[in-house]
Each structure stands twice: as structure tokens, then as C-alpha cells.
Amino acid sequence: MDGVLVVKVGGAAGIDPTGICADVAALVHGGRRVVLVHGGSATVDSLADRLGVPQRHLTSASGVTTRHTDAATLEVLQLALLGQVRPAVLGALGDGGVRAIGLSGLDAGLLRAERRAAIRAVVDGKRVLVRDDHSGRITSVAGSLLELLLDNGFTPVISPPAIAGDGRPVNVNADRVAAAVAAELKADTLVFLTAAPGLLSDPADPSSLMNAHTLTEASASAVTGGMSVKLIGAREALRGGVRTVVISDGRAESPVSRALDGAGTRVVLDPAEQA
């Protein structure tokens, strides 16, 4: 589907979905076909705190950090994403005159995932296996459903969880959901909006923005923190046929348009990495 734009809205504190949705609305009215994927980490953390559900994060040996999704956290995640974040996004798009429709990965089997039997993590310097985690890895995206909606003038808004082979929900990383959706639709562009100007050579220095970054499997796993998953997703999207991937600031005015006009970091695939 030429011309499809996939936008992943980060869930960190400081990112205002209202401004992003106004920008998306302007692009839709200008003829762009947009799929929006959202997370909601700050909202999940806030709701978990209010409900008294302790939160824990797991760090792999390569430095990738993920949320430990035990049974209680999976419930909180669904309440937060589907009951708070998604309605706010749909309302903001509706205010902009966009015919938006919200879908979780459970709806019509949109996102299917393989449940992880165990997660290898580093705890207090020791490698351990965590077996009570309800998370998975995307195995398929129902692209035909998204194509149907786009062809009929709707703007899909997608959120985790996904559905596992046993029919039960599993948490999936929203960055990698966006990458899988973009690859399935052969999107023209994938934009990751985050709480940073883009990829920084020095994470502590906002002025160290990298205008471009050439990506290899090694470089994707070398970056630590939240940006590492975005680079892993970028690699998956580019190898899946997406033409352009941008990591840009979701806190800025008209952030999607700015990213399309050159703001942030353009992520390109090393020629040796081409599928």
C-alpha cells in the first residue's frame, strides 16, 4: 500500500497525544493514509500505583528493558491502554474530524503473538529465568483488515495486547507492533515519536542529536534503554520493506509533520543488512 504512514505514539510522560492527533488529522485531511499505534507506559504506571499493583522491569543480558507482565499487570495494562489512552486518542482524532477506529490486537485477531515460555533476565548481576510473564512476540498482523479500513476512509488506532495461540491476551511491545504493522502494509514511512529529539550520541545531551543512523544488528542491540527497542523495531521494519524510518520528538508542535520534513533521526539499514 503506497503512501501509508505508520505513527507510533510513545507513552512516556511529557508526550501530549492531543497535539499529535491534531497533526495526524491535518495529514489525513491532506490525503495521507495513516495508521496510529500507541503505547502508554506512564498511564500504566500511574494506574498500577493507584490500584496498588507493584511494577517491575526486566533487563536482558543485551541491555533491553521490558515490563514484567505478571497476571495483575496484564489486567492493569488492558485497563490503562484500552480504557484510558485509546479513548483519549480516539476523542482527539474525532475532534479533528477524523473517522478513527480503535483496535486492540485481540480484535478480529489483528495481532497474533507467540507467548514466551520464559524470559532470560539479569537480576542483581545474575542471569535468571522468569516464567510468570504474560508477554509475547508478534508473529502476524491482519493486514487485510487494516487495508479494508484505510480503503474506506478510516484511520486505525492500534494498541496492545495481542492474542496468543491459546486465545489469551499477551503483552507485546508497541514499538515492535508499529514495526510489524508497517512491514505488513509495506508502509512508505514509519515515525517513532518519543520523549527525546531523536537518537542521541550522548543520551544525557539533547544537543547531540544524530541526523542519521546506519543500522546493523550489532548497533541495534548496542544501544541501551528505551531507544534500543525502537532501533530493533526500525531494523525489522526496514528489512520488511518499509522505505523510511524516523525517530523524532513527540513533544514538539506538529511532531509528525516535523519528522516528515526532516526533524529527528533518519534510520537507514546498512547495505549488508538488506534482506
C-alpha positions as CSV (number, residue, x, y, z in Angstrom):
1,M,0.0,0.0,0.0
2,D,2.0,3.0,-1.3
3,G,1.7,6.1,0.8
4,V,0.7,4.5,4.1
5,L,2.2,6.3,7.1
6,V,2.5,4.5,10.4
7,V,2.9,6.7,13.5
8,K,3.9,5.2,16.9
9,V,3.0,7.5,19.7
10,G,5.2,6.9,22.8
11,G,3.6,6.5,26.2
12,A,6.2,8.4,28.2
13,A,5.3,11.3,30.4
14,G,5.6,14.7,28.6
15,I,4.2,13.4,25.3
16,D,0.8,15.1,24.6
17,P,-1.4,12.9,22.3
18,T,-3.7,15.8,21.7
19,G,-1.2,17.8,19.7
20,I,-0.1,14.7,17.8
21,C,-3.7,13.9,16.9
22,A,-4.3,17.4,15.6
23,D,-1.2,16.9,13.3
24,V,-2.4,13.5,12.2
25,A,-5.8,15.0,11.4
26,A,-4.2,17.6,9.2
27,L,-2.3,14.9,7.3
28,V,-5.4,12.7,6.9
29,H,-7.4,15.7,5.6
30,G,-4.5,16.3,3.2
31,G,-4.9,12.8,1.7
32,R,-2.4,10.7,3.8
33,R,-3.5,7.3,4.9
34,V,-2.3,6.9,8.5
35,V,-2.2,4.1,11.0
36,L,-1.5,5.1,14.5
37,V,-0.1,2.8,17.1
38,H,0.1,3.8,20.7
39,G,1.7,2.7,24.0
40,G,1.0,4.2,27.4
41,S,3.8,3.3,29.8
42,A,3.2,6.4,32.0
43,T,-0.5,5.7,32.2
44,V,0.1,2.1,33.1
45,D,2.5,3.1,35.8
46,S,0.1,5.7,37.2
47,L,-2.9,3.3,37.2
48,A,-0.8,0.5,38.7
49,D,0.2,2.8,41.5
50,R,-3.4,3.8,42.2
51,L,-4.5,0.2,42.3
52,G,-1.6,-1.0,44.4
53,V,-0.1,-3.3,41.8
54,P,3.7,-3.3,42.1
55,Q,5.6,-2.8,38.9
56,R,8.9,-4.5,37.9
57,H,11.1,-4.2,34.9
58,L,13.3,-6.9,33.4
59,T,16.7,-6.2,31.8
60,S,18.1,-8.7,29.3
61,A,21.8,-9.5,29.0
62,S,21.9,-7.2,26.0
63,G,20.5,-4.3,28.0
64,V,16.9,-4.3,26.6
65,T,14.4,-3.4,29.3
66,T,10.9,-4.6,29.3
67,R,7.9,-4.5,31.7
68,H,7.4,-7.6,33.7
69,T,3.9,-8.5,32.8
70,D,2.5,-10.8,35.6
71,A,-1.2,-11.6,35.6
72,A,-2.1,-8.5,37.7
73,T,0.0,-6.2,35.5
74,L,-1.7,-7.6,32.3
75,E,-5.1,-6.6,33.8
76,V,-3.8,-3.1,34.6
77,L,-2.2,-2.7,31.1
78,Q,-5.5,-3.5,29.4
79,L,-7.5,-1.1,31.7
80,A,-4.9,1.6,31.0
81,L,-4.5,1.2,27.3
82,L,-8.0,0.3,26.2
83,G,-9.9,2.2,28.9
84,Q,-7.8,5.4,29.2
85,V,-5.3,6.0,26.5
86,R,-7.2,4.8,23.5
87,P,-10.4,6.7,24.2
88,A,-8.4,9.9,24.6
89,V,-6.7,9.3,21.3
90,L,-9.9,8.5,19.5
91,G,-11.6,11.6,21.0
92,A,-8.8,13.9,19.9
93,L,-8.9,12.5,16.4
94,G,-12.7,12.8,16.3
95,D,-12.4,16.4,17.4
96,G,-10.2,16.9,14.3
97,G,-12.8,15.4,12.0
98,V,-11.0,12.0,11.6
99,R,-13.0,8.8,11.2
100,A,-10.8,6.9,13.7
101,I,-11.5,3.3,14.8
102,G,-9.8,1.7,17.8
103,L,-8.5,-1.8,17.6
104,S,-6.5,-3.9,20.1
105,G,-4.6,-6.8,18.9
106,L,-7.4,-9.0,20.1
107,D,-10.0,-7.6,17.7
108,A,-10.5,-9.9,14.8
109,G,-7.1,-11.5,15.5
110,L,-5.4,-8.3,14.4
111,L,-2.1,-9.0,16.2
112,R,-1.1,-12.6,16.8
113,A,1.8,-13.5,19.0
114,E,3.9,-16.4,20.3
115,R,3.8,-16.5,24.1
116,R,7.2,-16.6,25.7
117,A,7.7,-19.6,27.9
118,A,10.3,-17.8,29.9
119,I,12.4,-14.6,29.8
120,R,16.1,-14.5,30.4
121,A,16.9,-11.5,32.6
122,V,19.7,-10.2,34.7
123,V,18.8,-9.6,38.4
124,D,21.4,-8.4,40.9
125,G,24.1,-9.4,38.4
126,K,22.8,-13.0,38.0
127,R,21.1,-14.4,35.0
128,V,17.7,-15.9,35.8
129,L,14.7,-17.3,34.0
130,V,11.3,-15.5,34.7
131,R,8.4,-17.9,33.9
132,D,5.4,-15.9,35.1
133,D,5.5,-13.3,32.4
134,H,2.5,-12.9,30.1
135,S,4.2,-11.4,27.1
136,G,5.0,-12.5,23.6
137,R,6.4,-11.7,20.2
138,I,4.3,-10.6,17.2
139,T,4.0,-13.4,14.6
140,S,1.4,-11.9,12.2
141,V,-0.7,-8.8,11.5
142,A,-4.1,-9.0,9.8
143,G,-3.1,-6.5,7.1
144,S,-6.3,-7.2,5.1
145,L,-8.4,-5.7,7.9
146,L,-6.2,-2.6,8.0
147,E,-6.3,-2.3,4.2
148,L,-10.1,-2.5,4.3
149,L,-10.4,0.2,6.9
150,L,-7.9,2.5,5.1
151,D,-9.6,2.0,1.7
152,N,-12.9,3.1,3.3
153,G,-11.6,6.3,4.8
154,F,-11.0,5.1,8.4
155,T,-7.8,5.8,10.4
156,P,-7.0,2.7,12.5
157,V,-5.7,3.3,16.1
158,I,-3.9,0.1,17.3
159,S,-2.9,-0.9,20.9
160,P,-1.6,-3.9,22.6
161,P,-2.3,-6.6,23.8
162,A,-2.0,-9.3,21.1
163,I,-3.6,-12.7,21.1
164,A,-1.6,-15.9,21.7
165,G,-2.1,-19.3,20.2
166,D,-4.2,-20.4,23.3
167,G,-6.6,-17.5,22.7
168,R,-5.5,-15.5,25.7
169,P,-4.0,-12.0,25.6
170,V,-0.3,-11.3,25.9
171,N,1.5,-8.0,26.2
172,V,3.6,-7.0,23.2
173,N,5.9,-4.1,22.8
174,A,4.2,-1.2,21.0
175,D,7.3,-0.2,19.1
176,R,7.6,-3.6,17.6
177,V,3.9,-3.7,16.9
178,A,4.3,-0.5,14.9
179,A,7.2,-2.1,13.0
180,A,5.3,-5.2,12.3
181,V,2.2,-3.2,11.1
182,A,4.4,-1.0,8.9
183,A,6.2,-4.0,7.4
184,E,2.8,-5.8,6.7
185,L,1.4,-2.8,4.9
186,K,4.7,-2.0,3.2
187,A,4.3,1.5,4.6
188,D,6.1,4.4,3.0
189,T,7.2,5.8,6.3
190,L,7.3,4.7,10.0
191,V,7.6,7.5,12.5
192,F,8.5,6.8,16.2
193,L,7.5,9.7,18.4
194,T,9.4,9.7,21.7
195,A,10.3,12.0,24.6
196,A,13.7,12.9,23.0
197,P,14.8,14.9,20.0
198,G,15.7,11.7,18.3
199,L,18.7,9.3,18.6
200,L,21.4,11.0,20.7
201,S,25.1,10.2,20.6
202,D,25.1,11.2,24.3
203,P,21.8,10.3,26.0
204,A,22.4,13.0,28.6
205,D,22.9,15.7,26.0
206,P,19.8,16.7,23.9
207,S,22.1,18.7,21.6
208,S,23.9,15.5,20.5
209,L,21.2,14.6,18.0
210,M,22.2,12.3,15.2
211,N,20.5,13.4,12.0
212,A,21.0,9.9,10.5
213,H,22.0,6.5,11.9
214,T,23.1,3.5,9.9
215,L,21.7,0.4,11.5
216,T,23.1,-3.1,11.8
217,E,22.1,-5.9,14.0
218,A,25.0,-5.2,16.3
219,S,24.3,-1.4,16.5
220,A,20.6,-2.1,17.2
221,S,21.5,-4.2,20.3
222,A,24.4,-1.9,21.4
223,V,22.1,0.9,22.4
224,T,20.6,0.6,25.9
225,G,17.4,1.9,27.5
226,G,14.1,2.6,25.7
227,M,15.7,3.6,22.4
228,S,17.1,0.1,21.9
229,V,13.7,-1.4,21.2
230,K,12.9,1.4,18.7
231,L,16.1,0.5,16.8
232,I,15.3,-3.2,16.9
233,G,11.8,-2.2,15.5
234,A,13.4,0.0,12.9
235,R,15.6,-2.8,11.7
236,E,12.6,-5.1,11.5
237,A,10.6,-2.6,9.6
238,L,13.3,-1.7,7.1
239,R,14.1,-5.4,6.5
240,G,10.3,-5.9,6.0
241,G,10.2,-3.3,3.1
242,V,9.4,0.0,4.9
243,R,11.1,2.8,2.9
244,T,11.8,5.3,5.7
245,V,12.0,5.2,9.5
246,V,12.3,8.3,11.6
247,I,12.7,8.7,15.4
248,S,11.6,12.1,16.4
249,D,10.4,14.3,19.2
250,G,6.7,13.7,20.2
251,R,6.7,16.8,22.5
252,A,7.2,19.3,19.7
253,E,4.5,21.2,17.9
254,S,3.2,19.3,14.8
255,P,5.6,16.5,15.6
256,V,4.6,14.1,12.7
257,S,4.9,16.8,10.1
258,R,8.2,17.9,11.5
259,A,9.5,14.4,11.3
260,L,8.4,14.1,7.7
261,D,10.1,17.4,7.0
262,G,13.5,16.2,8.3
263,A,13.4,16.6,12.1
264,G,14.8,13.8,14.3
265,T,16.9,10.9,13.2
266,R,16.6,9.1,9.9
267,V,17.4,5.4,10.4
268,V,18.8,3.6,7.4
269,L,19.8,0.0,7.0
270,D,23.4,-1.0,6.3
271,P,23.5,-2.4,2.8
272,A,24.9,-5.7,4.2
273,E,21.7,-6.0,6.3
274,Q,19.3,-5.8,3.4
275,A,17.0,-8.8,3.3
